[in-house]
Amino acid sequence: MDLTNIVEFLKERHLTISTMESCTGGLLASLITDVPGASSIIKFSAVTYSNEYKIKMGVDKEVIDTYTVYSMETAKEMALKIS
């Protein structure tokens, strides 16, 4: 499924998406917003390149310290906090 199909899928179901990215530097949000009509499904995006801003956005510092910023645990925290 390409991004155009994903955007249409979300639009049809009146669903939205938000992203919190770090190492990708906002690439995911950029790719989504390249799709016509994506403004109706992408409501918020944050590039939290520093740990300071991940923590300000609600990511648990202990998760970052324990598992590193590159871990699945930190990625899950970022996804939960942005939602």
N, CA, C and O atoms as a Maestro MAE file, in Angstrom:
{
 s_m_m2io_version
 :::
 2.0.0
}

f_m_ct {
 s_m_title
 :::
 protein
 m_atom[332] {
  # First column is atom index #
  i_m_mmod_type
  r_m_x_coord
  r_m_y_coord
  r_m_z_coord
  i_m_residue_number
  s_m_chain_name
  s_m_pdb_residue_name
  s_m_pdb_atom_name
  i_m_atomic_number
  :::
  1 25 0.853 -1.174 0.000 1 A "MET " " N  " 7
  2 3 0.000 0.000 0.000 1 A "MET " " CA " 6
  3 2 0.902 1.242 0.000 1 A "MET " " C  " 6
  4 15 1.748 1.394 0.881 1 A "MET " " O  " 8
  5 25 0.724 2.117 -0.975 2 A "ASP " " N  " 7
  6 3 1.539 3.342 -1.008 2 A "ASP " " CA " 6
  7 2 0.872 4.443 -0.176 2 A "ASP " " C  " 6
  8 15 -0.254 4.277 0.292 2 A "ASP " " O  " 8
  9 25 1.566 5.554 0.003 3 A "LEU " " N  " 7
  10 3 1.053 6.615 0.864 3 A "LEU " " CA " 6
  11 2 -0.251 7.222 0.359 3 A "LEU " " C  " 6
  12 15 -1.092 7.625 1.163 3 A "LEU " " O  " 8
  13 25 -0.431 7.294 -0.944 4 A "THR " " N  " 7
  14 3 -1.689 7.816 -1.482 4 A "THR " " CA " 6
  15 2 -2.850 6.950 -1.013 4 A "THR " " C  " 6
  16 15 -3.890 7.464 -0.600 4 A "THR " " O  " 8
  17 25 -2.669 5.650 -1.077 5 A "ASN " " N  " 7
  18 3 -3.715 4.730 -0.621 5 A "ASN " " CA " 6
  19 2 -3.952 4.844 0.875 5 A "ASN " " C  " 6
  20 15 -5.090 4.763 1.338 5 A "ASN " " O  " 8
  21 25 -2.881 5.032 1.629 6 A "ILE " " N  " 7
  22 3 -3.018 5.177 3.083 6 A "ILE " " CA " 6
  23 2 -3.784 6.448 3.420 6 A "ILE " " C  " 6
  24 15 -4.669 6.431 4.277 6 A "ILE " " O  " 8
  25 25 -3.451 7.552 2.753 7 A "VAL " " N  " 7
  26 3 -4.171 8.809 2.985 7 A "VAL " " CA " 6
  27 2 -5.646 8.631 2.659 7 A "VAL " " C  " 6
  28 15 -6.501 9.052 3.438 7 A "VAL " " O  " 8
  29 25 -5.957 8.024 1.535 8 A "GLU " " N  " 7
  30 3 -7.356 7.787 1.157 8 A "GLU " " CA " 6
  31 2 -8.062 6.879 2.157 8 A "GLU " " C  " 6
  32 15 -9.211 7.125 2.522 8 A "GLU " " O  " 8
  33 25 -7.381 5.841 2.593 9 A "PHE " " N  " 7
  34 3 -7.927 4.917 3.585 9 A "PHE " " CA " 6
  35 2 -8.312 5.682 4.855 9 A "PHE " " C  " 6
  36 15 -9.407 5.497 5.385 9 A "PHE " " O  " 8
  37 25 -7.419 6.533 5.338 10 A "LEU " " N  " 7
  38 3 -7.692 7.305 6.550 10 A "LEU " " CA " 6
  39 2 -8.811 8.312 6.332 10 A "LEU " " C  " 6
  40 15 -9.669 8.480 7.199 10 A "LEU " " O  " 8
  41 25 -8.813 8.991 5.172 11 A "LYS " " N  " 7
  42 3 -9.859 9.975 4.868 11 A "LYS " " CA " 6
  43 2 -11.237 9.315 4.849 11 A "LYS " " C  " 6
  44 15 -12.189 9.849 5.417 11 A "LYS " " O  " 8
  45 25 -11.344 8.165 4.203 12 A "GLU " " N  " 7
  46 3 -12.623 7.461 4.101 12 A "GLU " " CA " 6
  47 2 -13.185 7.092 5.469 12 A "GLU " " C  " 6
  48 15 -14.399 7.007 5.649 12 A "GLU " " O  " 8
  49 25 -12.302 6.876 6.417 13 A "ARG " " N  " 7
  50 3 -12.720 6.448 7.759 13 A "ARG " " CA " 6
  51 2 -12.709 7.592 8.773 13 A "ARG " " C  " 6
  52 15 -12.906 7.382 9.970 13 A "ARG " " O  " 8
  53 25 -12.475 8.813 8.266 14 A "HIS " " N  " 7
  54 3 -12.432 10.011 9.120 14 A "HIS " " CA " 6
  55 2 -11.423 9.855 10.256 14 A "HIS " " C  " 6
  56 15 -11.684 10.230 11.400 14 A "HIS " " O  " 8
  57 25 -10.256 9.288 9.909 15 A "LEU " " N  " 7
  58 3 -9.178 9.093 10.868 15 A "LEU " " CA " 6
  59 2 -8.062 10.085 10.595 15 A "LEU " " C  " 6
  60 15 -7.925 10.589 9.480 15 A "LEU " " O  " 8
  61 25 -7.272 10.360 11.610 16 A "THR " " N  " 7
  62 3 -6.136 11.265 11.457 16 A "THR " " CA " 6
  63 2 -4.865 10.582 11.927 16 A "THR " " C  " 6
  64 15 -4.899 9.515 12.540 16 A "THR " " O  " 8
  65 25 -3.749 11.218 11.627 17 A "ILE " " N  " 7
  66 3 -2.448 10.700 12.030 17 A "ILE " " CA " 6
  67 2 -1.611 11.869 12.517 17 A "ILE " " C  " 6
  68 15 -1.715 12.984 12.007 17 A "ILE " " O  " 8
  69 25 -0.784 11.597 13.508 18 A "SER " " N  " 7
  70 3 0.205 12.555 13.992 18 A "SER " " CA " 6
  71 2 1.535 11.817 14.076 18 A "SER " " C  " 6
  72 15 1.567 10.604 14.284 18 A "SER " " O  " 8
  73 25 2.618 12.543 13.916 19 A "THR " " N  " 7
  74 3 3.932 11.908 13.971 19 A "THR " " CA " 6
  75 2 4.855 12.655 14.921 19 A "THR " " C  " 6
  76 15 4.798 13.879 15.035 19 A "THR " " O  " 8
  77 25 5.709 11.890 15.605 20 A "MET " " N  " 7
  78 3 6.827 12.456 16.343 20 A "MET " " CA " 6
  79 2 8.055 11.711 15.822 20 A "MET " " C  " 6
  80 15 8.192 10.501 16.004 20 A "MET " " O  " 8
  81 25 8.926 12.449 15.181 21 A "GLU " " N  " 7
  82 3 10.097 11.842 14.561 21 A "GLU " " CA " 6
  83 2 11.370 12.400 15.173 21 A "GLU " " C  " 6
  84 15 11.371 13.461 15.798 21 A "GLU " " O  " 8
  85 25 12.437 11.671 14.982 22 A "SER " " N  " 7
  86 3 13.731 12.097 15.483 22 A "SER " " CA " 6
  87 2 14.767 11.904 14.383 22 A "SER " " C  " 6
  88 15 15.054 12.834 13.629 22 A "SER " " O  " 8
  89 25 15.320 10.719 14.289 23 A "CYS " " N  " 7
  90 3 16.395 10.446 13.325 23 A "CYS " " CA " 6
  91 2 15.970 10.677 11.879 23 A "CYS " " C  " 6
  92 15 16.806 10.979 11.028 23 A "CYS " " O  " 8
  93 25 14.700 10.539 11.600 24 A "THR " " N  " 7
  94 3 14.201 10.736 10.244 24 A "THR " " CA " 6
  95 2 14.076 12.208 9.888 24 A "THR " " C  " 6
  96 15 13.860 12.542 8.723 24 A "THR " " O  " 8
  97 25 14.206 13.090 10.865 25 A "GLY " " N  " 7
  98 3 14.180 14.528 10.622 25 A "GLY " " CA " 6
  99 2 12.890 15.041 9.996 25 A "GLY " " C  " 6
  100 15 12.894 16.077 9.332 25 A "GLY " " O  " 8
  101 25 11.789 14.328 10.201 26 A "GLY " " N  " 7
  102 3 10.510 14.762 9.649 26 A "GLY " " CA " 6
  103 2 10.191 14.168 8.291 26 A "GLY " " C  " 6
  104 15 9.235 14.587 7.639 26 A "GLY " " O  " 8
  105 25 10.980 13.197 7.859 27 A "LEU " " N  " 7
  106 3 10.766 12.612 6.530 27 A "LEU " " CA " 6
  107 2 9.383 11.988 6.380 27 A "LEU " " C  " 6
  108 15 8.732 12.168 5.350 27 A "LEU " " O  " 8
  109 25 8.931 11.261 7.390 28 A "LEU " " N  " 7
  110 3 7.609 10.624 7.280 28 A "LEU " " CA " 6
  111 2 6.517 11.661 7.079 28 A "LEU " " C  " 6
  112 15 5.677 11.518 6.191 28 A "LEU " " O  " 8
  113 25 6.525 12.702 7.901 29 A "ALA " " N  " 7
  114 3 5.516 13.759 7.756 29 A "ALA " " CA " 6
  115 2 5.634 14.432 6.395 29 A "ALA " " C  " 6
  116 15 4.624 14.749 5.768 29 A "ALA " " O  " 8
  117 25 6.848 14.649 5.942 30 A "SER " " N  " 7
  118 3 7.059 15.264 4.635 30 A "SER " " CA " 6
  119 2 6.477 14.401 3.516 30 A "SER " " C  " 6
  120 15 5.812 14.911 2.614 30 A "SER " " O  " 8
  121 25 6.726 13.112 3.578 31 A "LEU " " N  " 7
  122 3 6.202 12.204 2.544 31 A "LEU " " CA " 6
  123 2 4.681 12.175 2.552 31 A "LEU " " C  " 6
  124 15 4.050 12.145 1.495 31 A "LEU " " O  " 8
  125 25 4.097 12.185 3.736 32 A "ILE " " N  " 7
  126 3 2.634 12.181 3.835 32 A "ILE " " CA " 6
  127 2 2.061 13.475 3.266 32 A "ILE " " C  " 6
  128 15 1.094 13.443 2.504 32 A "ILE " " O  " 8
  129 25 2.653 14.619 3.632 33 A "THR " " N  " 7
  130 3 2.102 15.898 3.179 33 A "THR " " CA " 6
  131 2 2.340 16.142 1.693 33 A "THR " " C  " 6
  132 15 1.773 17.076 1.127 33 A "THR " " O  " 8
  133 25 3.154 15.333 1.064 34 A "ASP " " N  " 7
  134 3 3.311 15.409 -0.397 34 A "ASP " " CA " 6
  135 2 2.098 14.844 -1.132 34 A "ASP " " C  " 6
  136 15 1.930 15.091 -2.326 34 A "ASP " " O  " 8
  137 25 1.259 14.097 -0.439 35 A "VAL " " N  " 7
  138 3 0.079 13.483 -1.044 35 A "VAL " " CA " 6
  139 2 -1.059 14.512 -1.053 35 A "VAL " " C  " 6
  140 15 -1.392 15.068 -0.006 35 A "VAL " " O  " 8
  141 25 -1.652 14.769 -2.212 36 A "PRO " " N  " 7
  142 3 -2.784 15.702 -2.265 36 A "PRO " " CA " 6
  143 2 -3.892 15.282 -1.297 36 A "PRO " " C  " 6
  144 15 -4.268 14.112 -1.243 36 A "PRO " " O  " 8
  145 25 -4.406 16.242 -0.539 37 A "GLY " " N  " 7
  146 3 -5.486 15.976 0.396 37 A "GLY " " CA " 6
  147 2 -5.027 15.521 1.765 37 A "GLY " " C  " 6
  148 15 -5.854 15.283 2.645 37 A "GLY " " O  " 8
  149 25 -3.718 15.396 1.963 38 A "ALA " " N  " 7
  150 3 -3.205 14.890 3.237 38 A "ALA " " CA " 6
  151 2 -3.479 15.832 4.400 38 A "ALA " " C  " 6
  152 15 -3.448 15.408 5.555 38 A "ALA " " O  " 8
  153 25 -3.746 17.097 4.116 39 A "SER " " N  " 7
  154 3 -3.995 18.039 5.209 39 A "SER " " CA " 6
  155 2 -5.243 17.666 6.008 39 A "SER " " C  " 6
  156 15 -5.410 18.115 7.142 39 A "SER " " O  " 8
  157 25 -6.103 16.863 5.435 40 A "SER " " N  " 7
  158 3 -7.299 16.452 6.169 40 A "SER " " CA " 6
  159 2 -7.023 15.299 7.129 40 A "SER " " C  " 6
  160 15 -7.858 14.991 7.979 40 A "SER " " O  " 8
  161 25 -5.861 14.660 7.002 41 A "ILE " " N  " 7
  162 3 -5.583 13.527 7.888 41 A "ILE " " CA " 6
  163 2 -4.371 13.734 8.789 41 A "ILE " " C  " 6
  164 15 -4.286 13.100 9.841 41 A "ILE " " O  " 8
  165 25 -3.438 14.592 8.415 42 A "ILE " " N  " 7
  166 3 -2.284 14.817 9.290 42 A "ILE " " CA " 6
  167 2 -2.531 16.097 10.079 42 A "ILE " " C  " 6
  168 15 -2.612 17.189 9.517 42 A "ILE " " O  " 8
  169 25 -2.649 15.938 11.386 43 A "LYS " " N  " 7
  170 3 -3.054 17.047 12.239 43 A "LYS " " CA " 6
  171 2 -1.903 17.675 13.002 43 A "LYS " " C  " 6
  172 15 -1.953 18.867 13.308 43 A "LYS " " O  " 8
  173 25 -0.868 16.909 13.318 44 A "PHE " " N  " 7
  174 3 0.252 17.437 14.087 44 A "PHE " " CA " 6
  175 2 1.474 16.585 13.826 44 A "PHE " " C  " 6
  176 15 1.383 15.363 13.706 44 A "PHE " " O  " 8
  177 25 2.613 17.236 13.740 45 A "SER " " N  " 7
  178 3 3.867 16.533 13.556 45 A "SER " " CA " 6
  179 2 4.951 17.271 14.317 45 A "SER " " C  " 6
  180 15 4.981 18.502 14.330 45 A "SER " " O  " 8
  181 25 5.837 16.524 14.948 46 A "ALA " " N  " 7
  182 3 6.936 17.125 15.691 46 A "ALA " " CA " 6
  183 2 8.230 16.400 15.353 46 A "ALA " " C  " 6
  184 15 8.278 15.171 15.295 46 A "ALA " " O  " 8
  185 25 9.266 17.179 15.134 47 A "VAL " " N  " 7
  186 3 10.603 16.615 14.994 47 A "VAL " " CA " 6
  187 2 11.323 16.931 16.296 47 A "VAL " " C  " 6
  188 15 11.683 18.077 16.563 47 A "VAL " " O  " 8
  189 25 11.524 15.901 17.092 48 A "THR " " N  " 7
  190 3 12.137 16.064 18.409 48 A "THR " " CA " 6
  191 2 13.531 15.465 18.347 48 A "THR " " C  " 6
  192 15 13.778 14.373 18.860 48 A "THR " " O  " 8
  193 25 14.419 16.180 17.724 49 A "TYR " " N  " 7
  194 3 15.758 15.649 17.501 49 A "TYR " " CA " 6
  195 2 16.543 15.529 18.797 49 A "TYR " " C  " 6
  196 15 17.375 14.632 18.934 49 A "TYR " " O  " 8
  197 25 16.293 16.414 19.743 50 A "SER " " N  " 7
  198 3 17.020 16.345 21.019 50 A "SER " " CA " 6
  199 2 16.207 15.580 22.054 50 A "SER " " C  " 6
  200 15 14.977 15.573 22.019 50 A "SER " " O  " 8
  201 25 16.913 14.941 22.969 51 A "ASN " " N  " 7
  202 3 16.232 14.260 24.069 51 A "ASN " " CA " 6
  203 2 15.439 15.249 24.912 51 A "ASN " " C  " 6
  204 15 14.366 14.921 25.417 51 A "ASN " " O  " 8
  205 25 15.968 16.457 25.061 52 A "GLU " " N  " 7
  206 3 15.286 17.498 25.830 52 A "GLU " " CA " 6
  207 2 13.853 17.697 25.338 52 A "GLU " " C  " 6
  208 15 12.926 17.803 26.141 52 A "GLU " " O  " 8
  209 25 13.676 17.745 24.020 53 A "TYR " " N  " 7
  210 3 12.330 17.980 23.491 53 A "TYR " " CA " 6
  211 2 11.485 16.719 23.452 53 A "TYR " " C  " 6
  212 15 10.259 16.808 23.524 53 A "TYR " " O  " 8
  213 25 12.091 15.563 23.342 54 A "LYS " " N  " 7
  214 3 11.310 14.334 23.497 54 A "LYS " " CA " 6
  215 2 10.678 14.324 24.885 54 A "LYS " " C  " 6
  216 15 9.496 14.017 25.042 54 A "LYS " " O  " 8
  217 25 11.491 14.668 25.894 55 A "ILE " " N  " 7
  218 3 11.008 14.681 27.270 55 A "ILE " " CA " 6
  219 2 9.947 15.766 27.447 55 A "ILE " " C  " 6
  220 15 8.947 15.532 28.126 55 A "ILE " " O  " 8
  221 25 10.138 16.943 26.856 56 A "LYS " " N  " 7
  222 3 9.127 18.001 26.933 56 A "LYS " " CA " 6
  223 2 7.808 17.566 26.291 56 A "LYS " " C  " 6
  224 15 6.737 18.020 26.694 56 A "LYS " " O  " 8
  225 25 7.891 16.694 25.301 57 A "MET " " N  " 7
  226 3 6.682 16.189 24.647 57 A "MET " " CA " 6
  227 2 6.062 15.018 25.415 57 A "MET " " C  " 6
  228 15 5.028 14.486 25.010 57 A "MET " " O  " 8
  229 25 6.696 14.618 26.525 58 A "GLY " " N  " 7
  230 3 6.102 13.595 27.374 58 A "GLY " " CA " 6
  231 2 6.782 12.245 27.380 58 A "GLY " " C  " 6
  232 15 6.372 11.350 28.119 58 A "GLY " " O  " 8
  233 25 7.828 12.077 26.560 59 A "VAL " " N  " 7
  234 3 8.545 10.804 26.547 59 A "VAL " " CA " 6
  235 2 9.268 10.653 27.890 59 A "VAL " " C  " 6
  236 15 9.932 11.582 28.351 59 A "VAL " " O  " 8
  237 25 9.138 9.508 28.496 60 A "ASP " " N  " 7
  238 3 9.727 9.238 29.800 60 A "ASP " " CA " 6
  239 2 11.255 9.209 29.704 60 A "ASP " " C  " 6
  240 15 11.817 8.407 28.959 60 A "ASP " " O  " 8
  241 25 11.921 10.082 30.457 61 A "LYS " " N  " 7
  242 3 13.383 10.156 30.459 61 A "LYS " " CA " 6
  243 2 13.995 8.815 30.825 61 A "LYS " " C  " 6
  244 15 15.038 8.441 30.289 61 A "LYS " " O  " 8
  245 25 13.356 8.092 31.732 62 A "GLU " " N  " 7
  246 3 13.873 6.787 32.151 62 A "GLU " " CA " 6
  247 2 13.899 5.784 30.992 62 A "GLU " " C  " 6
  248 15 14.801 4.950 30.906 62 A "GLU " " O  " 8
  249 25 12.918 5.871 30.116 63 A "VAL " " N  " 7
  250 3 12.891 4.989 28.940 63 A "VAL " " CA " 6
  251 2 14.076 5.311 28.043 63 A "VAL " " C  " 6
  252 15 14.770 4.403 27.586 63 A "VAL " " O  " 8
  253 25 14.319 6.595 27.784 64 A "ILE " " N  " 7
  254 3 15.453 7.001 26.954 64 A "ILE " " CA " 6
  255 2 16.765 6.558 27.600 64 A "ILE " " C  " 6
  256 15 17.633 5.997 26.930 64 A "ILE " " O  " 8
  257 25 16.909 6.810 28.905 65 A "ASP " " N  " 7
  258 3 18.148 6.468 29.608 65 A "ASP " " CA " 6
  259 2 18.386 4.963 29.666 65 A "ASP " " C  " 6
  260 15 19.523 4.505 29.555 65 A "ASP " " O  " 8
  261 25 17.323 4.207 29.839 66 A "THR " " N  " 7
  262 3 17.449 2.752 29.972 66 A "THR " " CA " 6
  263 2 17.667 2.062 28.626 66 A "THR " " C  " 6
  264 15 18.512 1.173 28.520 66 A "THR " " O  " 8
  265 25 16.922 2.458 27.606 67 A "TYR " " N  " 7
  266 3 16.922 1.722 26.341 67 A "TYR " " CA " 6
  267 2 17.633 2.432 25.194 67 A "TYR " " C  " 6
  268 15 17.853 1.821 24.148 67 A "TYR " " O  " 8
  269 25 17.990 3.668 25.352 68 A "THR " " N  " 7
  270 3 18.592 4.564 24.348 68 A "THR " " CA " 6
  271 2 17.524 5.167 23.450 68 A "THR " " C  " 6
  272 15 16.409 4.659 23.330 68 A "THR " " O  " 8
  273 25 17.903 6.243 22.841 69 A "VAL " " N  " 7
  274 3 16.984 6.981 21.973 69 A "VAL " " CA " 6
  275 2 16.661 6.197 20.692 69 A "VAL " " C  " 6
  276 15 15.663 6.478 20.028 69 A "VAL " " O  " 8
  277 25 17.493 5.229 20.349 70 A "TYR " " N  " 7
  278 3 17.316 4.457 19.113 70 A "TYR " " CA " 6
  279 2 16.527 3.171 19.314 70 A "TYR " " C  " 6
  280 15 16.483 2.328 18.417 70 A "TYR " " O  " 8
  281 25 15.909 3.010 20.471 71 A "SER " " N  " 7
  282 3 15.233 1.753 20.798 71 A "SER " " CA " 6
  283 2 13.768 1.744 20.389 71 A "SER " " C  " 6
  284 15 13.151 2.789 20.183 71 A "SER " " O  " 8
  285 25 13.237 0.547 20.279 72 A "MET " " N  " 7
  286 3 11.813 0.358 20.024 72 A "MET " " CA " 6
  287 2 10.991 0.919 21.183 72 A "MET " " C  " 6
  288 15 9.907 1.464 20.971 72 A "MET " " O  " 8
  289 25 11.505 0.785 22.408 73 A "GLU " " N  " 7
  290 3 10.799 1.287 23.583 73 A "GLU " " CA " 6
  291 2 10.618 2.809 23.502 73 A "GLU " " C  " 6
  292 15 9.541 3.323 23.804 73 A "GLU " " O  " 8
  293 25 11.673 3.527 23.093 74 A "THR " " N  " 7
  294 3 11.575 4.974 22.949 74 A "THR " " CA " 6
  295 2 10.641 5.329 21.798 74 A "THR " " C  " 6
  296 15 9.849 6.265 21.909 74 A "THR " " O  " 8
  297 25 10.727 4.598 20.707 75 A "ALA " " N  " 7
  298 3 9.831 4.850 19.568 75 A "ALA " " CA " 6
  299 2 8.372 4.659 19.972 75 A "ALA " " C  " 6
  300 15 7.509 5.434 19.561 75 A "ALA " " O  " 8
  301 25 8.095 3.642 20.768 76 A "LYS " " N  " 7
  302 3 6.722 3.416 21.239 76 A "LYS " " CA " 6
  303 2 6.260 4.545 22.136 76 A "LYS " " C  " 6
  304 15 5.116 4.986 22.034 76 A "LYS " " O  " 8
  305 25 7.144 5.027 23.026 77 A "GLU " " N  " 7
  306 3 6.809 6.167 23.883 77 A "GLU " " CA " 6
  307 2 6.487 7.387 23.036 77 A "GLU " " C  " 6
  308 15 5.520 8.097 23.311 77 A "GLU " " O  " 8
  309 25 7.290 7.633 22.009 78 A "MET " " N  " 7
  310 3 7.062 8.791 21.134 78 A "MET " " CA " 6
  311 2 5.710 8.669 20.448 78 A "MET " " C  " 6
  312 15 4.961 9.643 20.366 78 A "MET " " O  " 8
  313 25 5.399 7.479 19.957 79 A "ALA " " N  " 7
  314 3 4.108 7.284 19.268 79 A "ALA " " CA " 6
  315 2 2.940 7.486 20.228 79 A "ALA " " C  " 6
  316 15 1.939 8.104 19.863 79 A "ALA " " O  " 8
  317 25 3.056 6.978 21.436 80 A "LEU " " N  " 7
  318 3 1.975 7.152 22.412 80 A "LEU " " CA " 6
  319 2 1.795 8.612 22.809 80 A "LEU " " C  " 6
  320 15 0.666 9.090 22.920 80 A "LEU " " O  " 8
  321 25 2.890 9.315 23.021 81 A "LYS " " N  " 7
  322 3 2.791 10.690 23.486 81 A "LYS " " CA " 6
  323 2 2.275 11.635 22.410 81 A "LYS " " C  " 6
  324 15 1.584 12.602 22.731 81 A "LYS " " O  " 8
  325 25 2.588 11.387 21.158 82 A "ILE " " N  " 7
  326 3 2.104 12.266 20.082 82 A "ILE " " CA " 6
  327 2 0.620 12.025 19.821 82 A "ILE " " C  " 6
  328 15 -0.081 12.898 19.309 82 A "ILE " " O  " 8
  329 25 0.148 10.822 20.182 83 A "SER " " N  " 7
  330 3 -1.271 10.540 19.941 83 A "SER " " CA " 6
  331 2 -2.135 11.151 21.016 83 A "SER " " C  " 6
  332 15 -3.358 11.016 20.975 83 A "SER " " O  " 8
  :::
 }
 m_bond[331] {
  # First column is bond index #
  i_m_from
  i_m_to
  i_m_order
  :::
  1 1 2 1
  2 2 3 1
  3 3 4 2
  4 3 5 1
  5 5 6 1
  6 6 7 1
  7 7 8 2
  8 7 9 1
  9 9 10 1
  10 10 11 1
  11 11 12 2
  12 11 13 1
  13 13 14 1
  14 14 15 1
  15 15 16 2
  16 15 17 1
  17 17 18 1
  18 18 19 1
  19 19 20 2
  20 19 21 1
  21 21 22 1
  22 22 23 1
  23 23 24 2
  24 23 25 1
  25 25 26 1
  26 26 27 1
  27 27 28 2
  28 27 29 1
  29 29 30 1
  30 30 31 1
  31 31 32 2
  32 31 33 1
  33 33 34 1
  34 34 35 1
  35 35 36 2
  36 35 37 1
  37 37 38 1
  38 38 39 1
  39 39 40 2
  40 39 41 1
  41 41 42 1
  42 42 43 1
  43 43 44 2
  44 43 45 1
  45 45 46 1
  46 46 47 1
  47 47 48 2
  48 47 49 1
  49 49 50 1
  50 50 51 1
  51 51 52 2
  52 51 53 1
  53 53 54 1
  54 54 55 1
  55 55 56 2
  56 55 57 1
  57 57 58 1
  58 58 59 1
  59 59 60 2
  60 59 61 1
  61 61 62 1
  62 62 63 1
  63 63 64 2
  64 63 65 1
  65 65 66 1
  66 66 67 1
  67 67 68 2
  68 67 69 1
  69 69 70 1
  70 70 71 1
  71 71 72 2
  72 71 73 1
  73 73 74 1
  74 74 75 1
  75 75 76 2
  76 75 77 1
  77 77 78 1
  78 78 79 1
  79 79 80 2
  80 79 81 1
  81 81 82 1
  82 82 83 1
  83 83 84 2
  84 83 85 1
  85 85 86 1
  86 86 87 1
  87 87 88 2
  88 87 89 1
  89 89 90 1
  90 90 91 1
  91 91 92 2
  92 91 93 1
  93 93 94 1
  94 94 95 1
  95 95 96 2
  96 95 97 1
  97 97 98 1
  98 98 99 1
  99 99 100 2
  100 99 101 1
  101 101 102 1
  102 102 103 1
  103 103 104 2
  104 103 105 1
  105 105 106 1
  106 106 107 1
  107 107 108 2
  108 107 109 1
  109 109 110 1
  110 110 111 1
  111 111 112 2
  112 111 113 1
  113 113 114 1
  114 114 115 1
  115 115 116 2
  116 115 117 1
  117 117 118 1
  118 118 119 1
  119 119 120 2
  120 119 121 1
  121 121 122 1
  122 122 123 1
  123 123 124 2
  124 123 125 1
  125 125 126 1
  126 126 127 1
  127 127 128 2
  128 127 129 1
  129 129 130 1
  130 130 131 1
  131 131 132 2
  132 131 133 1
  133 133 134 1
  134 134 135 1
  135 135 136 2
  136 135 137 1
  137 137 138 1
  138 138 139 1
  139 139 140 2
  140 139 141 1
  141 141 142 1
  142 142 143 1
  143 143 144 2
  144 143 145 1
  145 145 146 1
  146 146 147 1
  147 147 148 2
  148 147 149 1
  149 149 150 1
  150 150 151 1
  151 151 152 2
  152 151 153 1
  153 153 154 1
  154 154 155 1
  155 155 156 2
  156 155 157 1
  157 157 158 1
  158 158 159 1
  159 159 160 2
  160 159 161 1
  161 161 162 1
  162 162 163 1
  163 163 164 2
  164 163 165 1
  165 165 166 1
  166 166 167 1
  167 167 168 2
  168 167 169 1
  169 169 170 1
  170 170 171 1
  171 171 172 2
  172 171 173 1
  173 173 174 1
  174 174 175 1
  175 175 176 2
  176 175 177 1
  177 177 178 1
  178 178 179 1
  179 179 180 2
  180 179 181 1
  181 181 182 1
  182 182 183 1
  183 183 184 2
  184 183 185 1
  185 185 186 1
  186 186 187 1
  187 187 188 2
  188 187 189 1
  189 189 190 1
  190 190 191 1
  191 191 192 2
  192 191 193 1
  193 193 194 1
  194 194 195 1
  195 195 196 2
  196 195 197 1
  197 197 198 1
  198 198 199 1
  199 199 200 2
  200 199 201 1
  201 201 202 1
  202 202 203 1
  203 203 204 2
  204 203 205 1
  205 205 206 1
  206 206 207 1
  207 207 208 2
  208 207 209 1
  209 209 210 1
  210 210 211 1
  211 211 212 2
  212 211 213 1
  213 213 214 1
  214 214 215 1
  215 215 216 2
  216 215 217 1
  217 217 218 1
  218 218 219 1
  219 219 220 2
  220 219 221 1
  221 221 222 1
  222 222 223 1
  223 223 224 2
  224 223 225 1
  225 225 226 1
  226 226 227 1
  227 227 228 2
  228 227 229 1
  229 229 230 1
  230 230 231 1
  231 231 232 2
  232 231 233 1
  233 233 234 1
  234 234 235 1
  235 235 236 2
  236 235 237 1
  237 237 238 1
  238 238 239 1
  239 239 240 2
  240 239 241 1
  241 241 242 1
  242 242 243 1
  243 243 244 2
  244 243 245 1
  245 245 246 1
  246 246 247 1
  247 247 248 2
  248 247 249 1
  249 249 250 1
  250 250 251 1
  251 251 252 2
  252 251 253 1
  253 253 254 1
  254 254 255 1
  255 255 256 2
  256 255 257 1
  257 257 258 1
  258 258 259 1
  259 259 260 2
  260 259 261 1
  261 261 262 1
  262 262 263 1
  263 263 264 2
  264 263 265 1
  265 265 266 1
  266 266 267 1
  267 267 268 2
  268 267 269 1
  269 269 270 1
  270 270 271 1
  271 271 272 2
  272 271 273 1
  273 273 274 1
  274 274 275 1
  275 275 276 2
  276 275 277 1
  277 277 278 1
  278 278 279 1
  279 279 280 2
  280 279 281 1
  281 281 282 1
  282 282 283 1
  283 283 284 2
  284 283 285 1
  285 285 286 1
  286 286 287 1
  287 287 288 2
  288 287 289 1
  289 289 290 1
  290 290 291 1
  291 291 292 2
  292 291 293 1
  293 293 294 1
  294 294 295 1
  295 295 296 2
  296 295 297 1
  297 297 298 1
  298 298 299 1
  299 299 300 2
  300 299 301 1
  301 301 302 1
  302 302 303 1
  303 303 304 2
  304 303 305 1
  305 305 306 1
  306 306 307 1
  307 307 308 2
  308 307 309 1
  309 309 310 1
  310 310 311 1
  311 311 312 2
  312 311 313 1
  313 313 314 1
  314 314 315 1
  315 315 316 2
  316 315 317 1
  317 317 318 1
  318 318 319 1
  319 319 320 2
  320 319 321 1
  321 321 322 1
  322 322 323 1
  323 323 324 2
  324 323 325 1
  325 325 326 1
  326 326 327 1
  327 327 328 2
  328 327 329 1
  329 329 330 1
  330 330 331 1
  331 331 332 2
  :::
 }
}
